[in-house]
Amino acid sequence: MYSKLLALLNKPEIYEGNEQPFWDDKHISKMMLQAHLNPTLEAASRTAEFMDRSARWIAQIAPPAQFKRLLDLGCGPGLYAQRFYRMGYTVTGIDLSRRSIRYAKDHAHKEGMDICYVCGNYCQLDSKEMFDLVTLIYCDYGALCPSDRREVLRRAYASLRPGGRMILDVFSRAHAERFSAYQVWKHCPDGGFWREGAHLVLEEGFLCPEHVIGRRIAVVTPEEESVYNLWNTCYTPQKLQEETQAAGFEVCGMYGDVAGAAYTEDCDTLAIVIEKR
Ligand SMILES: C[S@@+](CC[C@H](N)C(=O)[O-])C[C@H]1O[C@@H](n2cnc3c(N)ncnc32)[C@H](O)[C@@H]1O
């Protein structure tokens, strides 16, 4: 028992992946959708109030009149996509979660919104369409391993017309500096976020070199044990600038968040507006 548990809790190599799905897991995606749809909860999506402000700001710096065709990477259940559509963009959203895409499509159909939702991996994006604006919102970029980050930027760049823009956000270096390592366990006899039935969660959060935050979550049920590794690379403006420039983009602006706050070294996030020249 002791050695089995230790093996589950063994710290992973940096950016080690998962053997089973996370975003598209049948139960986890259900819990995630509930979190997305809670307008006051800052968890899977930010609050509705923030998303309203954020969409308005995006429409100011890349107005639909000049940046009509918008591609939202990691659109989830379409909370931003709906807002963009109402502002006059022609919207395509892509997401890994079948449950979120199903919800997004049903919602668009009910509301009579002509939004194109696609279930897929944006690291394998192979769009025949050209876009004027690409968004990747809520720090998803930093959750990717370095090769996936290069891939998503390369593919976003290829899908933009010259002069097209991309907007993304990440956690900042200050966020990593405020982070404290932790170890917690939780018993969920009636099910919870990770499993529908009884389960035990053993979780560790740790800081790796280069301001990468790692989380190792071991989920133990009466029938099986699984582990999940989640990552967040935290950025300085310089590091984000270097990565996006390496993909061919030119930097138009840096902000403290995707609602256009001024960036200071204390900001928890960092948002960048980049352009294909
Ligand atoms: C933190 S949520 C943010 C959702 C949305 N951008 C928002 O702000 O409401 C991250 C989303 O990205 C999706 N996702 C993660 N990795 C992905 C990938 N490689 N390809 C497509 N979608 C992905 C997840 O399924 C999830 O819906």
The ligand as an SDF file (V2000), in Angstrom:
LIG
                    3D

 27 29  0  0  0  0  0  0  0  0999 V2000
   -9.8500   27.2770  -18.8010 C   0  0  0  0  0  0  0  0  0  0  0  0
  -10.9930   26.8060  -20.0500 S   0  0  0  0  0  0  0  0  0  0  0  0
  -11.2750   28.3790  -20.8330 C   0  0  0  0  0  0  0  0  0  0  0  0
  -12.4600   28.3770  -21.7480 C   0  0  0  0  0  0  0  0  0  0  0  0
  -12.7470   29.7130  -22.4410 C   0  0  0  0  0  0  0  0  0  0  0  0
  -11.6100   30.1990  -23.1930 N   0  0  0  0  0  0  0  0  0  0  0  0
  -13.2300   30.7360  -21.4460 C   0  0  0  0  0  0  0  0  0  0  0  0
  -12.4460   31.6370  -21.0930 O   0  0  0  0  0  0  0  0  0  0  0  0
  -14.3840   30.6430  -21.0460 O   0  0  0  0  0  0  0  0  0  0  0  0
   -9.9190   25.9700  -21.2080 C   0  0  0  0  0  0  0  0  0  0  0  0
  -10.6590   25.3600  -22.3850 C   0  0  0  0  0  0  0  0  0  0  0  0
   -9.6840   24.9400  -23.3510 O   0  0  0  0  0  0  0  0  0  0  0  0
  -10.0290   23.6580  -23.8330 C   0  0  0  0  0  0  0  0  0  0  0  0
   -8.7880   23.0280  -24.2880 N   0  0  0  0  0  0  0  0  0  0  0  0
   -7.7010   22.7010  -23.5360 C   0  0  0  0  0  0  0  0  0  0  0  0
   -6.7250   22.2060  -24.3350 N   0  0  0  0  0  0  0  0  0  0  0  0
   -7.2210   22.2130  -25.6020 C   0  0  0  0  0  0  0  0  0  0  0  0
   -6.6960   21.8280  -26.8710 C   0  0  0  0  0  0  0  0  0  0  0  0
   -5.4600   21.3180  -26.9910 N   0  0  0  0  0  0  0  0  0  0  0  0
   -7.4750   21.9790  -27.9680 N   0  0  0  0  0  0  0  0  0  0  0  0
   -8.7420   22.4860  -27.8660 C   0  0  0  0  0  0  0  0  0  0  0  0
   -9.2860   22.8730  -26.6890 N   0  0  0  0  0  0  0  0  0  0  0  0
   -8.5400   22.7370  -25.5800 C   0  0  0  0  0  0  0  0  0  0  0  0
  -10.7110   22.9700  -22.6680 C   0  0  0  0  0  0  0  0  0  0  0  0
  -11.5590   21.9230  -23.0770 O   0  0  0  0  0  0  0  0  0  0  0  0
  -11.4770   24.1320  -22.0330 C   0  0  0  0  0  0  0  0  0  0  0  0
  -12.7630   24.2600  -22.5810 O   0  0  0  0  0  0  0  0  0  0  0  0
  1  2  1  0
  2  3  1  0
  2 10  1  0
  3  4  1  0
  4  5  1  0
  5  6  1  0
  5  7  1  0
  7  8  2  0
  7  9  1  0
 10 11  1  0
 11 12  1  0
 11 26  1  0
 12 13  1  0
 13 14  1  0
 13 24  1  0
 14 15  1  0
 14 23  1  0
 15 16  2  0
 16 17  1  0
 17 18  1  0
 17 23  2  0
 18 19  1  0
 18 20  2  0
 20 21  1  0
 21 22  2  0
 22 23  1  0
 24 25  1  0
 24 26  1  0
 26 27  1  0
M  CHG  2   2   1   9  -1
M  END
$$$$
